[in-house]
Amino acid sequence: MDFENLIFKREGNIGILSINRPKALNALNTQVLCELDKAIDMIENDEDIHILIITGEGRAFVAGADIAEMKEMNSKEARQFAKNGLGVFRKIELMEKPVIAAVNGFALGGGCELSMCCDIRIASEKAKFGQPEVGLGIIPGFAGTQRLARLVGMGRAKELIFTSDMIDANEAYRIGLVNKVVPQDELMNEAIALANKILSKGQIAVRFAKTSINRGMETDIETGMAIERDLFGLCFATEDQKEGMGAFLEKRSPNYKLR
Ligand code: CO8
């Protein structure tokens, strides 16, 4: 994969995708969003990649959507730009494979929104989070008003969005925005260790669990339970279920085959 603003690496069955526009603190412009969209399709369709880590090059994860590009946009163009970002982020959220955000620095505006469409966020001690849009005379446009409120609750989301406050990694952990805070030089090792732990489980089950949680959180509990029930039933049509339960009873480690 050749991209101007992304770096893609593999580590076993783990894909590592870095936003690579460090001169602009990895700000998301139309080109970055377009490349991200293509990369996600490629990763989702690559049978050798079972889990994805998204991070940023340099001192930012992503410092937001590109303010220089947005400044002269008219309403129609801004709506289209928002639609592009919303589409890519939703694609990441709905990937079958789990996605971990390894937040290495500024995650502001569109960067905070990118981290929130990932399944799990690990932050380095240097990470900073915020939705500074109202300070620029706009509101979050890549679903920040939606995902932040769902993740940390309406009161905290409103406070962060109305004040444009930047919070550090420990505060982000305290309010439940990130799962874990680790030293900067441990960030990728921690993200890879977490990815490997998830990879040691049945990947069909992990994917079904992701779908069940995501879809369930977007609907009423009765519908959510029906989704879980159906996916639970479907697990029993897989070889992995027989292998997982067989391995337990035979007191050995399972050898999952994603079948
Ligand atoms: N867009 C474009 N360029 C940026 C951005 C950005 N979001 N952030 C940083 N840069 C550029 C700077 O302009 C600067 O460029 P140059 O060297 O050419 O002057 C370079 O990156 C380095 O930045 P700073 O010199 O400012 O670095 P500091 O360490 O002094 O400050 C900050 C770091 C605090 C992160 C600061 O750069 C900052 O506040 N950046 C903007 C953060 C922000 O407001 N982000 C939200 C943007 S709005 C948004 O994301 C909306 C998403 C939804 C869009 C919906 C579509 C319409």
Residues whose N, C-alpha, C, O or C-beta is under 5 A from the ligand:
A	BS01	CO8	K23 A24 L25 A27 A63 G64 A65 D66 I67 A68 A78 F81 A82 F106 L108 G109 G110 P132 I139 P140 G141 F142
